[in-house]
Amino acid sequence: MPGKLYPEDQKRVEEYLSSPTHQVERKPFNVWLLLGGITLMVIFMGLLSRLLSWFALG
């Protein structure tokens, strides 16, 4: 199957992508923020599991 669209289909795709919905400005992806969030969640869940085991085993 060829990778090119018919001209009328390509025009519809370009109109769809140029609509204001698809023109949202976004901040650049920050991998350190993601890794920090994952690290904090792992620490929090580990502490929560220790707290729950302390209550359960008394």
N, C-alpha and C positions, 0 to 999 in steps of 0.2 A: 504494500500500500504506500503510495507516495506521501511525502510529508507536507506537500503544499495544498492549500485550500483553493477552492474556486474563488474567483475575485469577489463575487457577491457575499460569500461566506466570510472571507477575510475582512471585508468592509464591516460586516456585522460584528465580528470579533473586535475590531479596532474601535468601533463605536461603543461597545460594551465596556472595554477596558479604559476608554477615555472618559467615562462617566465620573461624576464627582465622588461616587461611592468608592471608587478604586484609586483615588488620588490622595489618600490620607497620609500625612507626614508622620513618620515614626522615628523614635530615637534609635540609634544604632544598638545592635544586640550586645549585651555586656555579659560575657561568659563568667566573669568573676562574681557578679551578682547572683547568677544561677547557682554556681558552686557554693557560694556562701549560704544561700537559702537552703540548699539540699543539706549542707553540713549542719545548719541550725536545726532543721527538722529531724535529722538523725539523732542529734544530741538530745533534743526535747523528747523524742519518742523513747529513747533509751532511759532517760530519767523517769519518764512516766511509767515505763514497764517495771523499773526497780521499785517505784513507789507502790504500784499495784501489787507486786509480789510481796512487798513488806506487809501490806494490809492483809493479803490473802493468807500468808504463812504465819503471820502474827508473831 
